[in-house]
């Protein structure tokens, strides 16, 4: 995907599927506490993703995680698609 940053609204890109090569910056994760009636206590997880050979960062919404797996170390093994 290629676009001019001057012509794109963040609303246009919300939940927009992309493909990128790079790495997750687990030490920079952002958690928003979001208790859920069905799943209990937990967080919405956002992980910055640095694009390979670039200083550009994507913020990836990785969804809801239960409170007991907030620690990012085990999640490093999760598949990324």
N, C-alpha and C positions, 0 to 999 in steps of 0.2 A: 504494500500500500504506500502510495506516495501522495503527499498533499502539502499545500502551502499553509503554514501555521496561521497566516493572516486571514484565511478564509474558512476556518473550521471552528464551530462552536463546540464546547465540551459536551453539550447535550446531544450533538450529532454522533459523538463517539462513545457515549455511555453504552456499555455492554456490546461493543462492536468487536466481532471476532477478528483476530489478527494472528499472523504467524511471525515469530521472531526467534532469533538465536541469541543466546546470552546466558545470564545467570541470575538467579534470585538472590537478593540481598537480605538474607534472613535476619541479620542483626539490625535491620531497619524496619522490621514489620510494624504494622499499626493495627491495634485491636480496638474495636468498638464494642463495649459490653452490650449484649442484646439478649436478655432472657427470652426464651421461647416457650409458649404454652405446651407444645408437643415435645420439645427436646430438652427443656430445662435450661439451666444457666449455661451461657456460652458467649461467643464473640463472633462478630463479623471480622474476617481476616483480610487485610490488604498487604500485599508483599511487593515492594519495589523490584523491578526486573531491569537490569542493565543490559542494553543491547550490545552484542558483540562488536568489538572494534569501534565503539562510540561512547560518548559521555551521556547519551540520551537515556532516560529512564521511563519505563512504563509502570503504572501502578495497576497491579493485577488484583481484582476482587476474587479471592479464593474461596469465598462462601462462608457459611456458618461452621464453627468448630465448637464442640463441647468444651466446657471449662477444663476438664481433666486432660485434654491434649493441647493446651495452650503452649506448652514448652515446644519450641521449634525443632529441637534436635532430632526427635524421631520422624518428624515430617520431612526432613531432607531426603528421605527414601521414597516419598510419595511419587508416583509417576506424574510426569508433566506432559501434557499433550498440546 
